[in-house]
Amino acid sequence: DFLGGGYAVLTAAEREAVRLAARREGLLLDPVYTGKAMAGLLGLIRRGEIGPDEKVLFWHTGGVPALFAYAAGLLD
């Protein structure tokens, strides 16, 4: 459900996830891997598959340098 447009293809859901993580938590995610993972996590929460009382660990594995390659698609 959360593969997006494919490897390194930035979708609206991934763009939203990267922006939300940066604005709300100061967490810099790349749109190739961690942005897709956050988009999937947000999707599961919105579908009710992860409840408000459940604990979730989001393991950020890096990839921040890739963020700069996608700056034009992420900035307002």
N, C-alpha and C positions, 0 to 999 in steps of 0.2 A: 504493500500500500504506500510505502514512503520512499520509493526509489527516485521519484522526481523525474526530471527529463533525461537522466543518465549522468554518467561521470562528468563532473565539472560543468554541468549545465545548470545555471541558476534559475530556479523557479520562484514564483511569487511566495510560496510557503517558506522556502529557504531564505529568501530575502527578508521576509517578516521575522523569522526566527533569529537571524543574525542581528537585525536591528533591535529587536526586543531584548535579547541577551545583553547587548552593548548598552542600551539606554537604561534598562532596569537594574542590571547587576554589574555593569562594568566588565562583562565577560566578552572577550574578543574571540569570535568563532570564524573559521574559514568556511566558505560556501561549498567546498568539495566534500569534506567528511563531517566535521563537527556541526556545521550548519544543517546538513541533512539529518543528522542524528537529533538535533534540537527540534527541527521541524516535525520529525516523527514523534518525539516525546510530547510536543504540544498537541499534535493530532490525537494521540492516545488519551490525553487529558480531556480534550474537547469532546471526544466520543464517549467519555465516561469509563474508559477501561482502566484508568488510574484515578482513584478517588481522592478527595481533598484531604483525607486523613492518612493516606499511604505515604510511606517514605520512599524517596527515589534518589539514587546516586547517579549524577551525570558525570561521567569520567571524561574530562577534557584531555585529549591526547596530543594537543599541539596543532600545528598546521597554520599558525597565525601568519607566516610569511605569504601564504597563498591569498590571504585576505586582500593584500594590496593589488594583486592582479585583477581583482573584481571590484575595485573602488568605484568605478564609473557606474556599475549596476547596483551599487548599494547606497550611494549618497543621494540625498533628496535634492 
